[in-house]
């Protein structure tokens, strides 16, 4: 029973999140319009949703703690 709790995925995608896993989104980073892939979402104690966004393809990078207000919208959906 201990190992079941230890190896379970701790991040469950919040139901009230505007964007879902697998959405390509547009956002502004360093003054430029960029796009990325929604990788994870978290809900903090105040109820705000923050996202982890994956950018790049062959050698990806992750951008952590992007607020829902900072994301401009969905570019396309890819599943």
MARDOMAR-724708 format. One record per residue: residue number from 1; x, y, z of N, C-alpha, C in turn; chain. Coordinates in Angstrom, 2 decimals. Layout:
+-----+---------+---------+---------+---------+---------+---------+---------+---------+---------+-----+
! seq !    n_px !    n_py !    n_pz !   ca_px !   ca_py !   ca_pz !    c_px !    c_py !    c_pz ! mol !
+-----+---------+---------+---------+---------+---------+---------+---------+---------+---------+-----+
! NUM !       X !       Y !       Z !       X !       Y !       Z !       X !       Y !       Z !   A !
...
+-----+---------+---------+---------+---------+---------+---------+---------+---------+---------+-----+
//
This chain:
+-----+---------+---------+---------+---------+---------+---------+---------+---------+---------+-----+
! seq !    n_px !    n_py !    n_pz !   ca_px !   ca_py !   ca_pz !    c_px !    c_py !    c_pz ! mol !
+-----+---------+---------+---------+---------+---------+---------+---------+---------+---------+-----+
!   1 !    0.82 !   -1.20 !    0.00 !    0.00 !    0.00 !    0.00 !    0.87 !    1.26 !    0.00 !   A !
!   2 !    1.98 !    1.20 !    0.71 !    2.88 !    2.36 !    0.75 !    3.42 !    2.67 !   -0.65 !   A !
!   3 !    3.81 !    1.62 !   -1.39 !    4.37 !    1.84 !   -2.72 !    3.34 !    2.36 !   -3.71 !   A !
!   4 !    2.07 !    2.01 !   -3.53 !    1.02 !    2.55 !   -4.39 !    0.93 !    4.06 !   -4.24 !   A !
!   5 !    0.99 !    4.54 !   -3.02 !    0.92 !    5.98 !   -2.79 !    2.21 !    6.67 !   -3.22 !   A !
!   6 !    3.33 !    5.99 !   -3.10 !    4.61 !    6.58 !   -3.44 !    4.75 !    6.82 !   -4.94 !   A !
!   7 !    4.29 !    5.89 !   -5.76 !    4.50 !    5.97 !   -7.19 !    3.31 !    6.51 !   -7.97 !   A !
!   8 !    2.23 !    6.90 !   -7.30 !    1.10 !    7.50 !   -8.02 !    1.48 !    8.89 !   -8.48 !   A !
!   9 !    0.93 !    9.28 !   -9.58 !    1.16 !   10.62 !  -10.10 !    0.46 !   11.62 !   -9.19 !   A !
!  10 !    1.20 !   12.57 !   -8.67 !    0.66 !   13.50 !   -7.70 !   -0.09 !   14.66 !   -8.34 !   A !
!  11 !    0.27 !   15.02 !   -9.58 !   -0.37 !   16.15 !  -10.23 !   -1.59 !   15.68 !  -11.01 !   A !
!  12 !   -2.76 !   16.03 !  -10.52 !   -3.98 !   15.79 !  -11.28 !   -4.37 !   17.13 !  -11.90 !   A !
!  13 !   -4.69 !   17.10 !  -13.16 !   -4.99 !   18.33 !  -13.88 !   -6.25 !   18.96 !  -13.28 !   A !
!  14 !   -6.20 !   20.24 !  -12.89 !   -7.37 !   20.89 !  -12.31 !   -8.54 !   20.94 !  -13.29 !   A !
!  15 !   -9.74 !   20.69 !  -12.80 !  -10.91 !   20.68 !  -13.67 !  -11.28 !   22.06 !  -14.16 !   A !
!  16 !  -11.01 !   23.10 !  -13.37 !  -11.40 !   24.44 !  -13.79 !  -10.34 !   25.15 !  -14.63 !   A !
!  17 !   -9.32 !   24.42 !  -15.06 !   -8.28 !   25.00 !  -15.91 !   -8.86 !   25.33 !  -17.28 !   A !
!  18 !   -8.50 !   26.49 !  -17.79 !   -9.00 !   26.95 !  -19.08 !   -8.39 !   26.15 !  -20.22 !   A !
!  19 !   -7.11 !   25.82 !  -20.10 !   -6.39 !   25.07 !  -21.13 !   -6.15 !   23.65 !  -20.63 !   A !
!  20 !   -6.18 !   22.71 !  -21.52 !   -5.99 !   21.30 !  -21.19 !   -4.62 !   20.83 !  -21.68 !   A !
!  21 !   -4.20 !   19.70 !  -21.19 !   -2.93 !   19.13 !  -21.62 !   -3.02 !   18.80 !  -23.10 !   A !
!  22 !   -2.02 !   19.23 !  -23.84 !   -1.99 !   18.98 !  -25.28 !   -2.36 !   20.17 !  -26.11 !   A !
!  23 !   -2.73 !   21.29 !  -25.49 !   -3.07 !   22.49 !  -26.24 !   -1.81 !   23.27 !  -26.58 !   A !
!  24 !   -1.73 !   23.72 !  -27.83 !   -0.68 !   24.65 !  -28.23 !   -1.21 !   26.05 !  -27.98 !   A !
!  25 !   -0.45 !   26.84 !  -27.25 !   -0.91 !   28.17 !  -26.86 !    0.10 !   29.23 !  -27.28 !   A !
!  26 !   -0.41 !   30.43 !  -27.45 !    0.43 !   31.61 !  -27.72 !    0.63 !   32.37 !  -26.41 !   A !
!  27 !    1.82 !   32.94 !  -26.25 !    2.10 !   33.76 !  -25.07 !    3.26 !   34.69 !  -25.42 !   A !
!  28 !    3.43 !   35.73 !  -24.63 !    4.52 !   36.68 !  -24.84 !    5.65 !   36.35 !  -23.88 !   A !
!  29 !    6.85 !   36.24 !  -24.46 !    8.04 !   35.96 !  -23.67 !    9.16 !   36.84 !  -24.19 !   A !
!  30 !    9.70 !   37.67 !  -23.31 !   10.78 !   38.60 !  -23.66 !   10.39 !   39.52 !  -24.82 !   A !
!  31 !    9.14 !   39.93 !  -24.85 !    8.67 !   40.87 !  -25.85 !    8.32 !   40.26 !  -27.19 !   A !
!  32 !    8.42 !   38.95 !  -27.33 !    8.10 !   38.30 !  -28.59 !    6.92 !   37.35 !  -28.40 !   A !
!  33 !    6.20 !   37.13 !  -29.48 !    5.10 !   36.18 !  -29.46 !    5.66 !   34.78 !  -29.68 !   A !
!  34 !    5.42 !   33.89 !  -28.73 !    5.93 !   32.52 !  -28.79 !    4.76 !   31.55 !  -28.69 !   A !
!  35 !    5.02 !   30.31 !  -28.99 !    4.02 !   29.28 !  -28.78 !    4.66 !   28.10 !  -28.07 !   A !
!  36 !    3.84 !   27.37 !  -27.39 !    4.31 !   26.21 !  -26.64 !    3.19 !   25.22 !  -26.41 !   A !
!  37 !    3.52 !   24.18 !  -25.71 !    2.64 !   23.05 !  -25.47 !    2.33 !   23.00 !  -23.97 !   A !
!  38 !    1.08 !   22.93 !  -23.60 !    0.71 !   22.83 !  -22.19 !    1.11 !   21.45 !  -21.69 !   A !
!  39 !    1.99 !   21.43 !  -20.69 !    2.52 !   20.18 !  -20.18 !    1.85 !   19.78 !  -18.86 !   A !
!  40 !    1.74 !   20.73 !  -17.92 !    1.11 !   20.47 !  -16.63 !    0.37 !   21.71 !  -16.17 !   A !
!  41 !   -0.54 !   21.52 !  -15.23 !   -1.24 !   22.64 !  -14.61 !   -1.34 !   22.38 !  -13.12 !   A !
!  42 !   -1.27 !   23.45 !  -12.35 !   -1.37 !   23.35 !  -10.90 !   -2.34 !   24.40 !  -10.40 !   A !
!  43 !   -2.96 !   24.11 !   -9.28 !   -3.84 !   25.08 !   -8.62 !   -3.23 !   25.39 !   -7.26 !   A !
!  44 !   -2.99 !   26.68 !   -6.99 !   -2.41 !   27.05 !   -5.71 !   -3.49 !   27.21 !   -4.65 !   A !
!  45 !   -3.09 !   27.62 !   -3.47 !   -4.03 !   27.71 !   -2.35 !   -5.10 !   28.77 !   -2.56 !   A !
!  46 !   -4.78 !   29.82 !   -3.32 !   -5.75 !   30.89 !   -3.58 !   -6.72 !   30.52 !   -4.70 !   A !
!  47 !   -6.47 !   29.42 !   -5.40 !   -7.34 !   29.01 !   -6.50 !   -6.88 !   29.45 !   -7.87 !   A !
!  48 !   -5.70 !   30.07 !   -7.94 !   -5.15 !   30.49 !   -9.23 !   -4.53 !   29.30 !   -9.95 !   A !
!  49 !   -4.68 !   29.26 !  -11.26 !   -4.13 !   28.19 !  -12.07 !   -2.80 !   28.64 !  -12.67 !   A !
!  50 !   -1.76 !   27.83 !  -12.53 !   -0.49 !   28.09 !  -13.18 !   -0.14 !   26.88 !  -14.04 !   A !
!  51 !    0.59 !   27.15 !  -15.12 !    0.89 !   26.12 !  -16.10 !    2.39 !   25.94 !  -16.27 !   A !
!  52 !    2.78 !   24.75 !  -16.66 !    4.11 !   24.47 !  -17.14 !    3.99 !   24.32 !  -18.64 !   A !
!  53 !    4.76 !   25.12 !  -19.38 !    4.69 !   25.14 !  -20.83 !    5.99 !   24.58 !  -21.40 !   A !
!  54 !    5.86 !   23.68 !  -22.35 !    7.02 !   23.11 !  -23.03 !    7.24 !   23.87 !  -24.33 !   A !
!  55 !    8.46 !   24.36 !  -24.53 !    8.80 !   25.03 !  -25.78 !    9.93 !   24.25 !  -26.44 !   A !
!  56 !   10.04 !   24.35 !  -27.74 !   11.07 !   23.64 !  -28.47 !   10.59 !   22.27 !  -28.89 !   A !
!  57 !   11.34 !   21.65 !  -29.74 !   10.94 !   20.36 !  -30.27 !   11.93 !   19.27 !  -29.92 !   A !
!  58 !   13.03 !   19.23 !  -30.63 !   13.98 !   18.15 !  -30.45 !   14.72 !   18.27 !  -29.12 !   A !
!  59 !   14.98 !   19.47 !  -28.69 !   15.63 !   19.71 !  -27.39 !   14.73 !   20.65 !  -26.60 !   A !
!  60 !   13.69 !   20.13 !  -25.95 !   12.69 !   20.99 !  -25.33 !   13.18 !   21.66 !  -24.05 !   A !
!  61 !   12.52 !   22.74 !  -23.72 !   12.73 !   23.44 !  -22.46 !   11.37 !   23.64 !  -21.82 !   A !
!  62 !   11.34 !   23.81 !  -20.51 !   10.09 !   24.00 !  -19.80 !   10.07 !   25.36 !  -19.14 !   A !
!  63 !    8.94 !   26.04 !  -19.26 !    8.71 !   27.32 !  -18.59 !    7.71 !   27.05 !  -17.47 !   A !
!  64 !    8.10 !   27.34 !  -16.27 !    7.29 !   27.01 !  -15.09 !    6.53 !   28.23 !  -14.59 !   A !
!  65 !    5.40 !   27.97 !  -13.96 !    4.59 !   28.97 !  -13.24 !    4.09 !   30.11 !  -14.12 !   A !
!  66 !    3.52 !   29.78 !  -15.26 !    2.90 !   30.78 !  -16.12 !    1.44 !   30.89 !  -15.72 !   A !
!  67 !    1.03 !   32.10 !  -15.39 !   -0.35 !   32.33 !  -14.97 !   -1.29 !   32.26 !  -16.17 !   A !
!  68 !   -2.54 !   31.93 !  -15.87 !   -3.53 !   31.79 !  -16.93 !   -3.77 !   33.10 !  -17.66 !   A !
!  69 !   -3.61 !   34.23 !  -16.98 !   -3.82 !   35.53 !  -17.59 !   -2.72 !   35.89 !  -18.59 !   A !
!  70 !   -1.54 !   35.31 !  -18.44 !   -0.41 !   35.62 !  -19.31 !   -0.46 !   34.88 !  -20.64 !   A !
!  71 !   -1.30 !   33.87 !  -20.75 !   -1.41 !   33.10 !  -21.98 !   -2.47 !   33.76 !  -22.86 !   A !
!  72 !   -2.14 !   33.98 !  -24.12 !   -3.02 !   34.74 !  -25.00 !   -4.13 !   33.90 !  -25.59 !   A !
!  73 !   -3.92 !   32.64 !  -25.84 !   -4.98 !   31.81 !  -26.38 !   -4.44 !   30.56 !  -27.04 !   A !
!  74 !   -5.36 !   29.73 !  -27.49 !   -5.00 !   28.47 !  -28.12 !   -4.62 !   28.71 !  -29.57 !   A !
!  75 !   -3.50 !   28.13 !  -29.97 !   -3.10 !   28.19 !  -31.37 !   -3.77 !   27.06 !  -32.13 !   A !
!  76 !   -3.48 !   25.85 !  -31.77 !   -4.12 !   24.67 !  -32.36 !   -4.18 !   23.59 !  -31.29 !   A !
!  77 !   -4.92 !   22.55 !  -31.54 !   -4.93 !   21.39 !  -30.65 !   -4.24 !   20.25 !  -31.36 !   A !
!  78 !   -3.40 !   19.56 !  -30.65 !   -2.70 !   18.42 !  -31.21 !   -2.80 !   17.27 !  -30.23 !   A !
!  79 !   -3.37 !   16.18 !  -30.65 !   -3.50 !   15.01 !  -29.77 !   -2.84 !   13.83 !  -30.40 !   A !
+-----+---------+---------+---------+---------+---------+---------+---------+---------+---------+-----+
//
